[in-house]
Amino acid sequence: MLGILGMGGIGRNMKKKAEAFGMRVVYHNRKELSEDMAGGARYVGFEELLKTSDVVSLNLPLNVRLLPPTSTALLQPLPPPKTPSN
């Protein structure tokens, strides 16, 4: 499962590519997107995204204000077989 953090234009493009490989997609964004914009991806909380995703794609500017308060979890090693992707 692919977890997308930041579901703007780049995140939505990443979703399409992942689906082409048969991956299921969840995402976390500042706000939940409309069904049209999400295109079938499921909105989840930040912690759930980290727990349930095999690959996490970071699609947001490097700006401390945009990361959730619990973002220090991103700095912890993800348990195998999790893979961060930027």
URRA-V363413 format. One record per residue. N is the residue number from 1. RES is the residue in one letter. PSI is psi in whole degrees, -180 to 180 (* if undefined). NEAR is the number of other ideal C-beta (glycine too) atoms within 8 Angstrom. Layout:
n->{N	N}
res->{RES	RES}
psi->{PSI	PSI}
near->{NEAR	NEAR}
This chain:
n->{1	2	3	4	5	6	7	8	9	10	11	12	13	14	15	16	17	18	19	20	21	22	23	24	25	26	27	28	29	30	31	32	33	34	35	36	37	38	39	40	41	42	43	44	45	46	47	48	49	50	51	52	53	54	55	56	57	58	59	60	61	62	63	64	65	66	67	68	69	70	71	72	73	74	75	76	77	78	79	80	81	82	83	84	85	86}
res->{M	L	G	I	L	G	M	G	G	I	G	R	N	M	K	K	K	A	E	A	F	G	M	R	V	V	Y	H	N	R	K	E	L	S	E	D	M	A	G	G	A	R	Y	V	G	F	E	E	L	L	K	T	S	D	V	V	S	L	N	L	P	L	N	V	R	L	L	P	P	T	S	T	A	L	L	Q	P	L	P	P	P	K	T	P	S	N}
psi->{137	130	123	121	104	96	48	-155	-44	-43	-41	-36	-41	-39	-46	-42	-41	-41	-31	-25	10	14	143	152	132	158	158	136	166	-38	147	137	160	159	-39	-47	-38	-27	33	-11	146	130	131	163	163	-47	-42	-38	-46	-36	-35	-12	138	-33	134	122	121	112	64	156	150	90	118	-33	-24	-18	143	156	-27	21	-11	-20	-28	-27	-16	147	134	136	144	146	32	143	118	148	139	*}
near->{10	15	16	16	13	11	14	9	5	8	15	11	8	12	15	9	8	10	10	6	6	4	9	5	14	16	17	13	11	3	4	5	10	5	5	5	8	13	8	6	11	8	10	10	6	11	8	9	15	12	6	9	12	7	12	15	12	10	11	10	4	3	7	4	4	8	9	6	4	7	9	6	9	9	5	6	3	9	4	4	4	10	8	9	7	4}
